[in-house]
Amino acid sequence: MVKVKNLNGTSNRVPLDGSSSWQEWWEKKKKRKFGECSRINCSVKAEVGAHVQKALINDRRWYIVPLCRACNSSKSENGFYVDEKDLEPVNQ
Ligand SMILES: [Zn+2]
């Protein structure tokens, strides 16, 4: 698992490849469907492709990760842990 922080001010960003949502974009990249929320210890169905950055290491890339609505709206300053295999880097 990896610690991430939810990025603020990204809700106006749309995928450049024509995907209608970040969920659709993520599912195309990963070649699998959204399942449970990626946050550790949360098993609610993921509904949002959230923009996050890793919190602990020197990696300034942005990633999309599947979260449930509650986890996406909790803007914890301390970050939270997600399953690293669910991170997909955004190159834009
Ligand atoms: Zn959740």
PDB file of the backbone (N, CA, C, O) and the ligand in Angstrom, with CONECT records:
HET     ZN  A 101       1
ATOM      1  N   MET A   1       0.850  -1.197   0.000  1.00  0.00           N
ATOM      2  CA  MET A   1       0.000   0.000   0.000  1.00  0.00           C
ATOM      3  C   MET A   1       0.882   1.242   0.000  1.00  0.00           C
ATOM      4  O   MET A   1       2.073   1.176   0.302  1.00  0.00           O
ATOM      5  N   VAL A   2       0.289   2.348  -0.336  1.00  0.00           N
ATOM      6  CA  VAL A   2       1.043   3.590  -0.449  1.00  0.00           C
ATOM      7  C   VAL A   2       0.189   4.735   0.088  1.00  0.00           C
ATOM      8  O   VAL A   2      -1.031   4.753  -0.075  1.00  0.00           O
ATOM      9  N   LYS A   3       0.855   5.684   0.729  1.00  0.00           N
ATOM     10  CA  LYS A   3       0.132   6.831   1.292  1.00  0.00           C
ATOM     11  C   LYS A   3      -0.028   7.908   0.232  1.00  0.00           C
ATOM     12  O   LYS A   3       0.927   8.262  -0.458  1.00  0.00           O
ATOM     13  N   VAL A   4      -1.224   8.416   0.112  1.00  0.00           N
ATOM     14  CA  VAL A   4      -1.499   9.461  -0.888  1.00  0.00           C
ATOM     15  C   VAL A   4      -2.262  10.611  -0.238  1.00  0.00           C
ATOM     16  O   VAL A   4      -2.820  10.495   0.853  1.00  0.00           O
ATOM     17  N   LYS A   5      -2.257  11.734  -0.973  1.00  0.00           N
ATOM     18  CA  LYS A   5      -3.080  12.881  -0.595  1.00  0.00           C
ATOM     19  C   LYS A   5      -4.003  13.216  -1.740  1.00  0.00           C
ATOM     20  O   LYS A   5      -3.611  13.200  -2.907  1.00  0.00           O
ATOM     21  N   ASN A   6      -5.232  13.517  -1.389  1.00  0.00           N
ATOM     22  CA  ASN A   6      -6.210  13.919  -2.385  1.00  0.00           C
ATOM     23  C   ASN A   6      -5.864  15.328  -2.862  1.00  0.00           C
ATOM     24  O   ASN A   6      -5.606  16.210  -2.042  1.00  0.00           O
ATOM     25  N   LEU A   7      -5.856  15.549  -4.164  1.00  0.00           N
ATOM     26  CA  LEU A   7      -5.551  16.868  -4.716  1.00  0.00           C
ATOM     27  C   LEU A   7      -6.817  17.710  -4.785  1.00  0.00           C
ATOM     28  O   LEU A   7      -7.877  17.231  -5.187  1.00  0.00           O
ATOM     29  N   ASN A   8      -6.693  18.946  -4.396  1.00  0.00           N
ATOM     30  CA  ASN A   8      -7.832  19.863  -4.471  1.00  0.00           C
ATOM     31  C   ASN A   8      -7.828  20.588  -5.811  1.00  0.00           C
ATOM     32  O   ASN A   8      -6.791  20.707  -6.464  1.00  0.00           O
ATOM     33  N   GLY A   9      -8.981  21.061  -6.204  1.00  0.00           N
ATOM     34  CA  GLY A   9      -9.062  21.908  -7.391  1.00  0.00           C
ATOM     35  C   GLY A   9      -8.886  21.172  -8.696  1.00  0.00           C
ATOM     36  O   GLY A   9      -8.465  21.768  -9.688  1.00  0.00           O
ATOM     37  N   THR A  10      -9.201  19.882  -8.721  1.00  0.00           N
ATOM     38  CA  THR A  10      -9.019  19.106  -9.944  1.00  0.00           C
ATOM     39  C   THR A  10     -10.351  18.708 -10.579  1.00  0.00           C
ATOM     40  O   THR A  10     -10.372  18.003 -11.588  1.00  0.00           O
ATOM     41  N   SER A  11     -11.450  19.155  -9.998  1.00  0.00           N
ATOM     42  CA  SER A  11     -12.747  18.657 -10.464  1.00  0.00           C
ATOM     43  C   SER A  11     -13.101  19.160 -11.866  1.00  0.00           C
ATOM     44  O   SER A  11     -13.974  18.594 -12.524  1.00  0.00           O
ATOM     45  N   ASN A  12     -12.426  20.225 -12.329  1.00  0.00           N
ATOM     46  CA  ASN A  12     -12.705  20.718 -13.687  1.00  0.00           C
ATOM     47  C   ASN A  12     -11.847  20.024 -14.734  1.00  0.00           C
ATOM     48  O   ASN A  12     -11.996  20.293 -15.927  1.00  0.00           O
ATOM     49  N   ARG A  13     -10.958  19.141 -14.314  1.00  0.00           N
ATOM     50  CA  ARG A  13     -10.086  18.468 -15.281  1.00  0.00           C
ATOM     51  C   ARG A  13     -10.807  17.285 -15.913  1.00  0.00           C
ATOM     52  O   ARG A  13     -11.466  16.500 -15.232  1.00  0.00           O
ATOM     53  N   VAL A  14     -10.667  17.177 -17.226  1.00  0.00           N
ATOM     54  CA  VAL A  14     -11.286  16.067 -17.939  1.00  0.00           C
ATOM     55  C   VAL A  14     -10.201  15.298 -18.693  1.00  0.00           C
ATOM     56  O   VAL A  14      -9.171  15.869 -19.052  1.00  0.00           O
ATOM     57  N   PRO A  15     -10.428  14.011 -18.933  1.00  0.00           N
ATOM     58  CA  PRO A  15      -9.435  13.223 -19.664  1.00  0.00           C
ATOM     59  C   PRO A  15      -9.272  13.755 -21.092  1.00  0.00           C
ATOM     60  O   PRO A  15     -10.245  14.150 -21.734  1.00  0.00           O
ATOM     61  N   LEU A  16      -8.023  13.758 -21.578  1.00  0.00           N
ATOM     62  CA  LEU A  16      -7.751  14.290 -22.918  1.00  0.00           C
ATOM     63  C   LEU A  16      -8.037  13.276 -24.024  1.00  0.00           C
ATOM     64  O   LEU A  16      -8.022  13.625 -25.205  1.00  0.00           O
ATOM     65  N   ASP A  17      -8.293  12.040 -23.651  1.00  0.00           N
ATOM     66  CA  ASP A  17      -8.479  11.007 -24.683  1.00  0.00           C
ATOM     67  C   ASP A  17      -9.950  10.848 -25.084  1.00  0.00           C
ATOM     68  O   ASP A  17     -10.291   9.937 -25.839  1.00  0.00           O
ATOM     69  N   GLY A  18     -10.813  11.724 -24.582  1.00  0.00           N
ATOM     70  CA  GLY A  18     -12.219  11.639 -24.957  1.00  0.00           C
ATOM     71  C   GLY A  18     -13.061  10.805 -24.025  1.00  0.00           C
ATOM     72  O   GLY A  18     -14.271  10.693 -24.220  1.00  0.00           O
ATOM     73  N   SER A  19     -12.447  10.215 -23.012  1.00  0.00           N
ATOM     74  CA  SER A  19     -13.237   9.475 -22.021  1.00  0.00           C
ATOM     75  C   SER A  19     -14.230  10.418 -21.350  1.00  0.00           C
ATOM     76  O   SER A  19     -13.930  11.591 -21.127  1.00  0.00           O
ATOM     77  N   SER A  20     -15.401   9.902 -21.034  1.00  0.00           N
ATOM     78  CA  SER A  20     -16.438  10.762 -20.456  1.00  0.00           C
ATOM     79  C   SER A  20     -16.235  10.985 -18.963  1.00  0.00           C
ATOM     80  O   SER A  20     -16.864  11.867 -18.377  1.00  0.00           O
ATOM     81  N   SER A  21     -15.376  10.207 -18.353  1.00  0.00           N
ATOM     82  CA  SER A  21     -15.132  10.358 -16.912  1.00  0.00           C
ATOM     83  C   SER A  21     -13.762   9.772 -16.611  1.00  0.00           C
ATOM     84  O   SER A  21     -13.187   9.034 -17.411  1.00  0.00           O
ATOM     85  N   TRP A  22     -13.255  10.125 -15.426  1.00  0.00           N
ATOM     86  CA  TRP A  22     -11.975   9.530 -15.012  1.00  0.00           C
ATOM     87  C   TRP A  22     -12.148   8.049 -14.707  1.00  0.00           C
ATOM     88  O   TRP A  22     -11.184   7.290 -14.802  1.00  0.00           O
ATOM     89  N   GLN A  23     -13.343   7.626 -14.345  1.00  0.00           N
ATOM     90  CA  GLN A  23     -13.577   6.189 -14.175  1.00  0.00           C
ATOM     91  C   GLN A  23     -13.397   5.459 -15.499  1.00  0.00           C
ATOM     92  O   GLN A  23     -12.712   4.438 -15.570  1.00  0.00           O
ATOM     93  N   GLU A  24     -14.020   5.994 -16.549  1.00  0.00           N
ATOM     94  CA  GLU A  24     -13.885   5.360 -17.861  1.00  0.00           C
ATOM     95  C   GLU A  24     -12.418   5.353 -18.302  1.00  0.00           C
ATOM     96  O   GLU A  24     -11.924   4.351 -18.820  1.00  0.00           O
ATOM     97  N   TRP A  25     -11.726   6.479 -18.092  1.00  0.00           N
ATOM     98  CA  TRP A  25     -10.301   6.595 -18.456  1.00  0.00           C
ATOM     99  C   TRP A  25      -9.483   5.538 -17.727  1.00  0.00           C
ATOM    100  O   TRP A  25      -8.670   4.848 -18.342  1.00  0.00           O
ATOM    101  N   TRP A  26      -9.693   5.407 -16.413  1.00  0.00           N
ATOM    102  CA  TRP A  26      -8.945   4.460 -15.584  1.00  0.00           C
ATOM    103  C   TRP A  26      -9.229   3.034 -16.022  1.00  0.00           C
ATOM    104  O   TRP A  26      -8.314   2.214 -16.107  1.00  0.00           O
ATOM    105  N   GLU A  27     -10.493   2.733 -16.300  1.00  0.00           N
ATOM    106  CA  GLU A  27     -10.863   1.367 -16.695  1.00  0.00           C
ATOM    107  C   GLU A  27     -10.229   0.998 -18.037  1.00  0.00           C
ATOM    108  O   GLU A  27      -9.853  -0.154 -18.253  1.00  0.00           O
ATOM    109  N   LYS A  28     -10.110   1.984 -18.942  1.00  0.00           N
ATOM    110  CA  LYS A  28      -9.426   1.721 -20.215  1.00  0.00           C
ATOM    111  C   LYS A  28      -7.949   1.439 -19.997  1.00  0.00           C
ATOM    112  O   LYS A  28      -7.395   0.504 -20.575  1.00  0.00           O
ATOM    113  N   LYS A  29      -7.315   2.248 -19.162  1.00  0.00           N
ATOM    114  CA  LYS A  29      -5.876   2.088 -18.909  1.00  0.00           C
ATOM    115  C   LYS A  29      -5.581   0.770 -18.212  1.00  0.00           C
ATOM    116  O   LYS A  29      -4.648   0.055 -18.576  1.00  0.00           O
ATOM    117  N   LYS A  30      -6.380   0.461 -17.215  1.00  0.00           N
ATOM    118  CA  LYS A  30      -6.119  -0.728 -16.393  1.00  0.00           C
ATOM    119  C   LYS A  30      -6.685  -1.993 -17.020  1.00  0.00           C
ATOM    120  O   LYS A  30      -6.307  -3.101 -16.640  1.00  0.00           O
ATOM    121  N   LYS A  31      -7.578  -1.834 -17.965  1.00  0.00           N
ATOM    122  CA  LYS A  31      -8.257  -2.977 -18.573  1.00  0.00           C
ATOM    123  C   LYS A  31      -8.992  -3.813 -17.532  1.00  0.00           C
ATOM    124  O   LYS A  31      -9.045  -5.040 -17.620  1.00  0.00           O
ATOM    125  N   ARG A  32      -9.554  -3.129 -16.553  1.00  0.00           N
ATOM    126  CA  ARG A  32     -10.439  -3.771 -15.584  1.00  0.00           C
ATOM    127  C   ARG A  32     -11.409  -2.725 -15.052  1.00  0.00           C
ATOM    128  O   ARG A  32     -11.203  -1.523 -15.218  1.00  0.00           O
ATOM    129  N   LYS A  33     -12.462  -3.200 -14.414  1.00  0.00           N
ATOM    130  CA  LYS A  33     -13.511  -2.305 -13.945  1.00  0.00           C
ATOM    131  C   LYS A  33     -13.232  -1.842 -12.515  1.00  0.00           C
ATOM    132  O   LYS A  33     -12.520  -2.495 -11.752  1.00  0.00           O
ATOM    133  N   PHE A  34     -13.819  -0.695 -12.185  1.00  0.00           N
ATOM    134  CA  PHE A  34     -13.808  -0.249 -10.799  1.00  0.00           C
ATOM    135  C   PHE A  34     -14.415  -1.338  -9.926  1.00  0.00           C
ATOM    136  O   PHE A  34     -15.411  -1.960 -10.298  1.00  0.00           O
ATOM    137  N   GLY A  35     -13.811  -1.567  -8.763  1.00  0.00           N
ATOM    138  CA  GLY A  35     -14.399  -2.474  -7.792  1.00  0.00           C
ATOM    139  C   GLY A  35     -14.645  -1.719  -6.506  1.00  0.00           C
ATOM    140  O   GLY A  35     -15.367  -0.722  -6.475  1.00  0.00           O
ATOM    141  N   GLU A  36     -14.034  -2.211  -5.449  1.00  0.00           N
ATOM    142  CA  GLU A  36     -14.162  -1.519  -4.178  1.00  0.00           C
ATOM    143  C   GLU A  36     -13.270  -0.287  -4.162  1.00  0.00           C
ATOM    144  O   GLU A  36     -12.289  -0.194  -4.900  1.00  0.00           O
ATOM    145  N   CYS A  37     -13.635   0.647  -3.308  1.00  0.00           N
ATOM    146  CA  CYS A  37     -12.803   1.813  -3.005  1.00  0.00           C
ATOM    147  C   CYS A  37     -11.379   1.343  -2.696  1.00  0.00           C
ATOM    148  O   CYS A  37     -11.178   0.348  -1.999  1.00  0.00           O
ATOM    149  N   SER A  38     -10.401   2.073  -3.225  1.00  0.00           N
ATOM    150  CA  SER A  38      -9.007   1.664  -3.057  1.00  0.00           C
ATOM    151  C   SER A  38      -8.447   1.980  -1.680  1.00  0.00           C
ATOM    152  O   SER A  38      -7.394   1.464  -1.306  1.00  0.00           O
ATOM    153  N   ARG A  39      -9.129   2.813  -0.932  1.00  0.00           N
ATOM    154  CA  ARG A  39      -8.631   3.169   0.394  1.00  0.00           C
ATOM    155  C   ARG A  39      -8.593   1.935   1.282  1.00  0.00           C
ATOM    156  O   ARG A  39      -9.549   1.161   1.336  1.00  0.00           O
ATOM    157  N   ILE A  40      -7.484   1.767   1.970  1.00  0.00           N
ATOM    158  CA  ILE A  40      -7.314   0.596   2.828  1.00  0.00           C
ATOM    159  C   ILE A  40      -8.393   0.601   3.908  1.00  0.00           C
ATOM    160  O   ILE A  40      -8.661   1.630   4.529  1.00  0.00           O
ATOM    161  N   ASN A  41      -8.993  -0.537   4.119  1.00  0.00           N
ATOM    162  CA  ASN A  41     -10.060  -0.732   5.111  1.00  0.00           C
ATOM    163  C   ASN A  41     -11.393  -0.124   4.713  1.00  0.00           C
ATOM    164  O   ASN A  41     -12.299  -0.042   5.542  1.00  0.00           O
ATOM    165  N   CYS A  42     -11.536   0.302   3.466  1.00  0.00           N
ATOM    166  CA  CYS A  42     -12.841   0.749   2.988  1.00  0.00           C
ATOM    167  C   CYS A  42     -13.290  -0.240   1.918  1.00  0.00           C
ATOM    168  O   CYS A  42     -12.534  -0.547   0.997  1.00  0.00           O
ATOM    169  N   SER A  43     -14.514  -0.736   2.038  1.00  0.00           N
ATOM    170  CA  SER A  43     -14.992  -1.727   1.074  1.00  0.00           C
ATOM    171  C   SER A  43     -16.250  -1.257   0.355  1.00  0.00           C
ATOM    172  O   SER A  43     -16.990  -2.057  -0.217  1.00  0.00           O
ATOM    173  N   VAL A  44     -16.480   0.051   0.392  1.00  0.00           N
ATOM    174  CA  VAL A  44     -17.609   0.637  -0.333  1.00  0.00           C
ATOM    175  C   VAL A  44     -17.271   0.635  -1.825  1.00  0.00           C
ATOM    176  O   VAL A  44     -16.103   0.711  -2.206  1.00  0.00           O
ATOM    177  N   LYS A  45     -18.296   0.548  -2.653  1.00  0.00           N
ATOM    178  CA  LYS A  45     -18.080   0.538  -4.099  1.00  0.00           C
ATOM    179  C   LYS A  45     -17.445   1.869  -4.546  1.00  0.00           C
ATOM    180  O   LYS A  45     -17.891   2.948  -4.156  1.00  0.00           O
ATOM    181  N   ALA A  46     -16.393   1.760  -5.376  1.00  0.00           N
ATOM    182  CA  ALA A  46     -15.743   2.965  -5.905  1.00  0.00           C
ATOM    183  C   ALA A  46     -16.624   3.613  -6.956  1.00  0.00           C
ATOM    184  O   ALA A  46     -17.174   2.928  -7.818  1.00  0.00           O
ATOM    185  N   GLU A  47     -16.761   4.935  -6.887  1.00  0.00           N
ATOM    186  CA  GLU A  47     -17.581   5.657  -7.857  1.00  0.00           C
ATOM    187  C   GLU A  47     -16.869   6.855  -8.459  1.00  0.00           C
ATOM    188  O   GLU A  47     -17.384   7.477  -9.388  1.00  0.00           O
ATOM    189  N   VAL A  48     -15.691   7.187  -7.943  1.00  0.00           N
ATOM    190  CA  VAL A  48     -14.999   8.396  -8.374  1.00  0.00           C
ATOM    191  C   VAL A  48     -13.553   8.058  -8.733  1.00  0.00           C
ATOM    192  O   VAL A  48     -12.864   7.366  -7.984  1.00  0.00           O
ATOM    193  N   GLY A  49     -13.105   8.550  -9.877  1.00  0.00           N
ATOM    194  CA  GLY A  49     -11.685   8.481 -10.207  1.00  0.00           C
ATOM    195  C   GLY A  49     -11.027   9.727  -9.645  1.00  0.00           C
ATOM    196  O   GLY A  49     -11.110  10.800 -10.242  1.00  0.00           O
ATOM    197  N   ALA A  50     -10.372   9.592  -8.500  1.00  0.00           N
ATOM    198  CA  ALA A  50      -9.860  10.755  -7.771  1.00  0.00           C
ATOM    199  C   ALA A  50      -8.421  11.057  -8.161  1.00  0.00           C
ATOM    200  O   ALA A  50      -7.635  10.147  -8.421  1.00  0.00           O
ATOM    201  N   HIS A  51      -8.083  12.346  -8.201  1.00  0.00           N
ATOM    202  CA  HIS A  51      -6.698  12.773  -8.420  1.00  0.00           C
ATOM    203  C   HIS A  51      -5.956  12.760  -7.082  1.00  0.00           C
ATOM    204  O   HIS A  51      -6.397  13.374  -6.111  1.00  0.00           O
ATOM    205  N   VAL A  52      -4.837  12.059  -7.046  1.00  0.00           N
ATOM    206  CA  VAL A  52      -4.028  12.024  -5.824  1.00  0.00           C
ATOM    207  C   VAL A  52      -2.549  12.166  -6.182  1.00  0.00           C
ATOM    208  O   VAL A  52      -2.139  11.977  -7.328  1.00  0.00           O
ATOM    209  N   GLN A  53      -1.767  12.505  -5.161  1.00  0.00           N
ATOM    210  CA  GLN A  53      -0.311  12.454  -5.255  1.00  0.00           C
ATOM    211  C   GLN A  53       0.185  11.565  -4.131  1.00  0.00           C
ATOM    212  O   GLN A  53      -0.440  11.480  -3.074  1.00  0.00           O
ATOM    213  N   LYS A  54       1.327  10.894  -4.365  1.00  0.00           N
ATOM    214  CA  LYS A  54       1.924  10.142  -3.270  1.00  0.00           C
ATOM    215  C   LYS A  54       2.392  11.115  -2.197  1.00  0.00           C
ATOM    216  O   LYS A  54       2.885  12.201  -2.503  1.00  0.00           O
ATOM    217  N   ALA A  55       2.236  10.719  -0.938  1.00  0.00           N
ATOM    218  CA  ALA A  55       2.519  11.640   0.162  1.00  0.00           C
ATOM    219  C   ALA A  55       3.936  11.519   0.689  1.00  0.00           C
ATOM    220  O   ALA A  55       4.473  12.489   1.222  1.00  0.00           O
ATOM    221  N   LEU A  56       4.545  10.378   0.558  1.00  0.00           N
ATOM    222  CA  LEU A  56       5.770  10.143   1.317  1.00  0.00           C
ATOM    223  C   LEU A  56       7.042  10.173   0.503  1.00  0.00           C
ATOM    224  O   LEU A  56       8.108  10.438   1.060  1.00  0.00           O
ATOM    225  N   ILE A  57       6.980   9.917  -0.768  1.00  0.00           N
ATOM    226  CA  ILE A  57       8.223   9.848  -1.523  1.00  0.00           C
ATOM    227  C   ILE A  57       8.278  10.951  -2.558  1.00  0.00           C
ATOM    228  O   ILE A  57       7.285  11.633  -2.813  1.00  0.00           O
ATOM    229  N   ASN A  58       9.442  11.119  -3.149  1.00  0.00           N
ATOM    230  CA  ASN A  58       9.665  12.236  -4.053  1.00  0.00           C
ATOM    231  C   ASN A  58       9.110  11.915  -5.438  1.00  0.00           C
ATOM    232  O   ASN A  58       9.863  11.707  -6.389  1.00  0.00           O
ATOM    233  N   ASP A  59       7.815  11.878  -5.533  1.00  0.00           N
ATOM    234  CA  ASP A  59       7.130  11.576  -6.781  1.00  0.00           C
ATOM    235  C   ASP A  59       6.006  12.590  -6.913  1.00  0.00           C
ATOM    236  O   ASP A  59       4.994  12.502  -6.217  1.00  0.00           O
ATOM    237  N   ARG A  60       6.190  13.557  -7.813  1.00  0.00           N
ATOM    238  CA  ARG A  60       5.205  14.636  -7.923  1.00  0.00           C
ATOM    239  C   ARG A  60       4.158  14.347  -8.978  1.00  0.00           C
ATOM    240  O   ARG A  60       3.339  15.214  -9.285  1.00  0.00           O
ATOM    241  N   ARG A  61       4.165  13.152  -9.540  1.00  0.00           N
ATOM    242  CA  ARG A  61       3.159  12.831 -10.552  1.00  0.00           C
ATOM    243  C   ARG A  61       1.770  12.796  -9.936  1.00  0.00           C
ATOM    244  O   ARG A  61       1.604  12.580  -8.735  1.00  0.00           O
ATOM    245  N   TRP A  62       0.793  13.011 -10.778  1.00  0.00           N
ATOM    246  CA  TRP A  62      -0.594  12.867 -10.369  1.00  0.00           C
ATOM    247  C   TRP A  62      -1.071  11.489 -10.791  1.00  0.00           C
ATOM    248  O   TRP A  62      -0.692  10.973 -11.842  1.00  0.00           O
ATOM    249  N   TYR A  63      -1.900  10.914  -9.958  1.00  0.00           N
ATOM    250  CA  TYR A  63      -2.465   9.590 -10.231  1.00  0.00           C
ATOM    251  C   TYR A  63      -3.981   9.644 -10.103  1.00  0.00           C
ATOM    252  O   TYR A  63      -4.539  10.466  -9.376  1.00  0.00           O
ATOM    253  N   ILE A  64      -4.624   8.745 -10.830  1.00  0.00           N
ATOM    254  CA  ILE A  64      -6.051   8.507 -10.640  1.00  0.00           C
ATOM    255  C   ILE A  64      -6.209   7.214  -9.848  1.00  0.00           C
ATOM    256  O   ILE A  64      -5.562   6.208 -10.138  1.00  0.00           O
ATOM    257  N   VAL A  65      -7.072   7.257  -8.854  1.00  0.00           N
ATOM    258  CA  VAL A  65      -7.326   6.080  -8.030  1.00  0.00           C
ATOM    259  C   VAL A  65      -8.837   5.989  -7.773  1.00  0.00           C
ATOM    260  O   VAL A  65      -9.487   7.012  -7.556  1.00  0.00           O
ATOM    261  N   PRO A  66      -9.392   4.788  -7.795  1.00  0.00           N
ATOM    262  CA  PRO A  66     -10.848   4.645  -7.545  1.00  0.00           C
ATOM    263  C   PRO A  66     -11.176   4.826  -6.067  1.00  0.00           C
ATOM    264  O   PRO A  66     -10.624   4.140  -5.208  1.00  0.00           O
ATOM    265  N   LEU A  67     -12.074   5.752  -5.787  1.00  0.00           N
ATOM    266  CA  LEU A  67     -12.521   5.966  -4.405  1.00  0.00           C
ATOM    267  C   LEU A  67     -14.038   5.982  -4.355  1.00  0.00           C
ATOM    268  O   LEU A  67     -14.703   6.247  -5.356  1.00  0.00           O
ATOM    269  N   CYS A  68     -14.581   5.691  -3.168  1.00  0.00           N
ATOM    270  CA  CYS A  68     -16.005   5.911  -2.950  1.00  0.00           C
ATOM    271  C   CYS A  68     -16.225   7.412  -2.719  1.00  0.00           C
ATOM    272  O   CYS A  68     -15.267   8.160  -2.521  1.00  0.00           O
ATOM    273  N   ARG A  69     -17.478   7.841  -2.746  1.00  0.00           N
ATOM    274  CA  ARG A  69     -17.738   9.285  -2.627  1.00  0.00           C
ATOM    275  C   ARG A  69     -17.290   9.838  -1.276  1.00  0.00           C
ATOM    276  O   ARG A  69     -16.778  10.955  -1.198  1.00  0.00           O
ATOM    277  N   ALA A  70     -17.481   9.062  -0.220  1.00  0.00           N
ATOM    278  CA  ALA A  70     -17.104   9.549   1.115  1.00  0.00           C
ATOM    279  C   ALA A  70     -15.590   9.743   1.209  1.00  0.00           C
ATOM    280  O   ALA A  70     -15.129  10.763   1.722  1.00  0.00           O
ATOM    281  N   CYS A  71     -14.821   8.786   0.723  1.00  0.00           N
ATOM    282  CA  CYS A  71     -13.360   8.911   0.800  1.00  0.00           C
ATOM    283  C   CYS A  71     -12.872  10.036  -0.105  1.00  0.00           C
ATOM    284  O   CYS A  71     -11.916  10.732   0.237  1.00  0.00           O
ATOM    285  N   ASN A  72     -13.511  10.223  -1.247  1.00  0.00           N
ATOM    286  CA  ASN A  72     -13.079  11.303  -2.136  1.00  0.00           C
ATOM    287  C   ASN A  72     -13.344  12.666  -1.530  1.00  0.00           C
ATOM    288  O   ASN A  72     -12.605  13.615  -1.792  1.00  0.00           O
ATOM    289  N   SER A  73     -14.383  12.776  -0.729  1.00  0.00           N
ATOM    290  CA  SER A  73     -14.704  14.100  -0.191  1.00  0.00           C
ATOM    291  C   SER A  73     -14.023  14.378   1.142  1.00  0.00           C
ATOM    292  O   SER A  73     -14.116  15.491   1.659  1.00  0.00           O
ATOM    293  N   SER A  74     -13.343  13.390   1.702  1.00  0.00           N
ATOM    294  CA  SER A  74     -12.591  13.670   2.930  1.00  0.00           C
ATOM    295  C   SER A  74     -11.208  14.173   2.549  1.00  0.00           C
ATOM    296  O   SER A  74     -10.360  13.394   2.115  1.00  0.00           O
ATOM    297  N   LYS A  75     -10.979  15.455   2.707  1.00  0.00           N
ATOM    298  CA  LYS A  75      -9.717  16.083   2.285  1.00  0.00           C
ATOM    299  C   LYS A  75      -8.727  16.068   3.447  1.00  0.00           C
ATOM    300  O   LYS A  75      -8.314  17.117   3.942  1.00  0.00           O
ATOM    301  N   SER A  76      -8.361  14.874   3.867  1.00  0.00           N
ATOM    302  CA  SER A  76      -7.482  14.757   5.026  1.00  0.00           C
ATOM    303  C   SER A  76      -6.097  15.307   4.720  1.00  0.00           C
ATOM    304  O   SER A  76      -5.465  14.900   3.745  1.00  0.00           O
ATOM    305  N   GLU A  77      -5.630  16.220   5.539  1.00  0.00           N
ATOM    306  CA  GLU A  77      -4.289  16.799   5.378  1.00  0.00           C
ATOM    307  C   GLU A  77      -3.208  15.734   5.531  1.00  0.00           C
ATOM    308  O   GLU A  77      -2.139  15.825   4.928  1.00  0.00           O
ATOM    309  N   ASN A  78      -3.499  14.739   6.332  1.00  0.00           N
ATOM    310  CA  ASN A  78      -2.492  13.728   6.614  1.00  0.00           C
ATOM    311  C   ASN A  78      -2.423  12.634   5.555  1.00  0.00           C
ATOM    312  O   ASN A  78      -1.540  11.777   5.596  1.00  0.00           O
ATOM    313  N   GLY A  79      -3.343  12.664   4.622  1.00  0.00           N
ATOM    314  CA  GLY A  79      -3.335  11.646   3.595  1.00  0.00           C
ATOM    315  C   GLY A  79      -3.943  10.346   4.084  1.00  0.00           C
ATOM    316  O   GLY A  79      -4.411  10.251   5.218  1.00  0.00           O
ATOM    317  N   PHE A  80      -3.932   9.345   3.215  1.00  0.00           N
ATOM    318  CA  PHE A  80      -4.499   8.052   3.578  1.00  0.00           C
ATOM    319  C   PHE A  80      -3.852   6.996   2.691  1.00  0.00           C
ATOM    320  O   PHE A  80      -3.190   7.314   1.703  1.00  0.00           O
ATOM    321  N   TYR A  81      -4.051   5.758   3.055  1.00  0.00           N
ATOM    322  CA  TYR A  81      -3.396   4.666   2.346  1.00  0.00           C
ATOM    323  C   TYR A  81      -4.327   4.034   1.322  1.00  0.00           C
ATOM    324  O   TYR A  81      -5.506   3.795   1.587  1.00  0.00           O
ATOM    325  N   VAL A  82      -3.769   3.771   0.149  1.00  0.00           N
ATOM    326  CA  VAL A  82      -4.524   3.081  -0.889  1.00  0.00           C
ATOM    327  C   VAL A  82      -3.695   1.903  -1.398  1.00  0.00           C
ATOM    328  O   VAL A  82      -2.508   1.780  -1.096  1.00  0.00           O
ATOM    329  N   ASP A  83      -4.334   1.062  -2.158  1.00  0.00           N
ATOM    330  CA  ASP A  83      -3.671  -0.079  -2.776  1.00  0.00           C
ATOM    331  C   ASP A  83      -2.856   0.432  -3.967  1.00  0.00           C
ATOM    332  O   ASP A  83      -3.416   1.001  -4.904  1.00  0.00           O
ATOM    333  N   GLU A  84      -1.535   0.231  -3.931  1.00  0.00           N
ATOM    334  CA  GLU A  84      -0.665   0.828  -4.949  1.00  0.00           C
ATOM    335  C   GLU A  84      -0.987   0.347  -6.363  1.00  0.00           C
ATOM    336  O   GLU A  84      -0.780   1.089  -7.323  1.00  0.00           O
ATOM    337  N   LYS A  85      -1.488  -0.876  -6.508  1.00  0.00           N
ATOM    338  CA  LYS A  85      -1.770  -1.370  -7.851  1.00  0.00           C
ATOM    339  C   LYS A  85      -2.956  -0.648  -8.489  1.00  0.00           C
ATOM    340  O   LYS A  85      -3.188  -0.783  -9.691  1.00  0.00           O
ATOM    341  N   ASP A  86      -3.697   0.105  -7.707  1.00  0.00           N
ATOM    342  CA  ASP A  86      -4.833   0.861  -8.245  1.00  0.00           C
ATOM    343  C   ASP A  86      -4.432   2.253  -8.736  1.00  0.00           C
ATOM    344  O   ASP A  86      -5.263   2.954  -9.312  1.00  0.00           O
ATOM    345  N   LEU A  87      -3.196   2.666  -8.527  1.00  0.00           N
ATOM    346  CA  LEU A  87      -2.762   3.986  -8.992  1.00  0.00           C
ATOM    347  C   LEU A  87      -2.442   3.941 -10.479  1.00  0.00           C
ATOM    348  O   LEU A  87      -1.741   3.045 -10.949  1.00  0.00           O
ATOM    349  N   GLU A  88      -2.964   4.915 -11.211  1.00  0.00           N
ATOM    350  CA  GLU A  88      -2.644   5.037 -12.642  1.00  0.00           C
ATOM    351  C   GLU A  88      -2.166   6.465 -12.894  1.00  0.00           C
ATOM    352  O   GLU A  88      -2.926   7.408 -12.671  1.00  0.00           O
ATOM    353  N   PRO A  89      -0.910   6.652 -13.360  1.00  0.00           N
ATOM    354  CA  PRO A  89      -0.395   8.016 -13.528  1.00  0.00           C
ATOM    355  C   PRO A  89      -1.090   8.775 -14.653  1.00  0.00           C
ATOM    356  O   PRO A  89      -1.403   8.213 -15.703  1.00  0.00           O
ATOM    357  N   VAL A  90      -1.323  10.060 -14.411  1.00  0.00           N
ATOM    358  CA  VAL A  90      -1.940  10.943 -15.405  1.00  0.00           C
ATOM    359  C   VAL A  90      -0.808  11.759 -16.033  1.00  0.00           C
ATOM    360  O   VAL A  90      -0.066  12.439 -15.325  1.00  0.00           O
ATOM    361  N   ASN A  91      -0.679  11.693 -17.328  1.00  0.00           N
ATOM    362  CA  ASN A  91       0.370  12.452 -17.999  1.00  0.00           C
ATOM    363  C   ASN A  91      -0.226  13.610 -18.764  1.00  0.00           C
ATOM    364  O   ASN A  91      -0.263  13.606 -19.994  1.00  0.00           O
ATOM    365  N   GLN A  92      -0.690  14.596 -18.031  1.00  0.00           N
ATOM    366  CA  GLN A  92      -1.225  15.775 -18.705  1.00  0.00           C
ATOM    367  C   GLN A  92      -1.129  16.980 -17.790  1.00  0.00           C
ATOM    368  O   GLN A  92      -1.529  18.079 -18.173  1.00  0.00           O
TER     369      GLN A  92
HETATM  370 ZN    ZN A 101     -13.920   4.599   0.460  1.00  0.00          ZN2+
END
